[in-house]
Amino acid sequence: MLKALQVSFLGEMGMDEGAVSQELFSVASRTLCLPSTSTFCHFASGLVWLPRQTLSCEDEDTFLLIGTLCGMALFNLHMVPFPFPRALYKKLLDLAPTLEDLEDLLPTMGRSLRKILNYKSDSLDSDFTNVTYRQYTNLDQTIRNFWTVFHKLPEEKKKMFFAFLSGSDRISGYRLEWFKFWIEDPQVENPDESLPY
């Protein structure tokens, strides 16, 4: 049978009417969240998250004890003030995290993503407006066929094509205007003259 928790600290007098046991949970959570313990990943926002690496048996034991601590706190109507982001609590409630939750944990990344989502330019589209045609025009059947096939590709294949052209599957939005590629006739007389500048 479960009983209410009664806590006393060595060298301190007094009855535990709730404040002392709350202090236990507060001290325990602060100690577990120290960067030196490596129990959690720490972020500049002051929040913590679960570790990324695979857990060892010792780590599993630590998290079992953390779960026990949280269970004891809930049973005794106390809080364990771990500085987790809202997203963790939403996941526990089977709610989807939002962009605001990302901004809570990683403010810079959240703001950057919000700027991209709010950006009203076509320059982030994969329409490759900086294409140069050599020995072709944009009205030639070969070029029209190329773009027809390209636009039917799934996004993953488009990214692979972009990686083939640029050497990377990512490019900054402001650098897209500098990105250029050429489509040219492979049957030119002197292929060496067709190399990119």
Steps between C-alpha positions, in 0.01 A plus 500: 500500500630845414552757774552874486865599480658647813838666443756634743845636423793419726569785737163669442218504750136508409208301375441436136165657421577514129772762463788272599396221262450757221853623570625140459347476152631845405854420615491160329387650167759781514774245575392267220494794257856612570703487177766299683258207544449460121153369575332743261593704192519868593392787275579871503131563575560346845285198417610137499411203280564129502844383387552424130739208538400142572452441868728267694367276778620760752311776315187283489526458879536876540187566294311231691590685822395833343166341409464369855580848635235655275247234603568565869458872445168455319370262764590752771358794302838665448674632193834389363615819328697352209550773239344299215347681202123507446548257209580214740177551694305525175650170385398340831143625438515373136483857367705616203782745579486833315748748360457700822620194691812483280558871567471422872780238484717638218415870456741570214395196298133573566531862386693394189236245408224756558679745266523232232132411541400867482728576204286610206748461215509234231878471538465203735314298235687237305428654160868564419445838337877544468534244224702583192416317178782448250403399151139493632222744586240459769248414225695204358330163548804358681483775762123473538533122544773548759283734710192280461691201636670707770173641636350149517785377722428451870667756728766249610610444138505877439730537802725226363515680165582827674775323699641363174508848347628694797700248702265548796133432565472828690558859404417819688196686373702814431752298294240356261534808280868413453430138414516440124513198278515439127308272269674451172501279197731200556559479124697826471805489275758574768376385844800663673361841407178418686644472848352741758681829548 
